[in-house]
Amino acid sequence: MDSLGRTYIIIDSDTLHTAFLPHPELVHDGPLRDIDYEEIAGELGVEAAAIRAVVEIETGRLQKGFNADGSVIINFDLPVFRHATSRRGIDVRFIESEALEPINIKKYGSQQAAQHARLRAAMAIDTIAAMESTFWGMFQIGGSNWKLCGTASREDFVERMKRSEYDQLSLFANYIRNTGLLTHLKNKNWAVFARIYNGPSYAARNYHNRMAAAYRKYKKK
């Protein structure tokens, strides 16, 4: 510690105040690398192939957390939003908003652009309900799970989802630790994992079998 009470470290005879060190997750500002998957998988005690299997089912074979324009991949869920606003005492039946209309891909040119337009409109109605009714990033975690992801607030959760794929991976790791899903991912118990992670309709959508197939694929690589 220096005379002003600032902590510092010395690397190769150079002094660097730790206040100027980047946050460790800020250095991961691009697409996830194999080493990132291996790092988090090692911390969790699971196989990287198991994590990749979840990503493939949630966001497809491209395994991306962001769109080409840099915006985070989202899925705004209108039924969930209606329920969330009702819980907060907001009657949306008398509100005219694009958030409450069918998604208009033709108007915005793509599914994701239209989803972001709906989210912006929903935020104008109620920010809390809007954030909690949206599924975020490459793991498609609902905003209502912000505490389970270990974030300080809904806003913190959203900002981290928007920041990097590494943040999205870290939030996923916290989420499965805090929900009991980690044991099922370790054991590759895909049916139980999918039922908790994706909901009771997992079997109708064949999530468990698709995850198992994706795991086998990545295990071979």
Helices and strands as residue ranges (DSSP letters): E 8-11, E 14-17, G 18-20, H 34-44, H 48-59, E 74-76, H 78-87, G 92-94, G 98-100, H 105-108, H 111-125, H 127-132, E 134-136, E 141-142, G 143-145, H 154-163, H 165-179, H 181-186, H 190-198, H 207-220
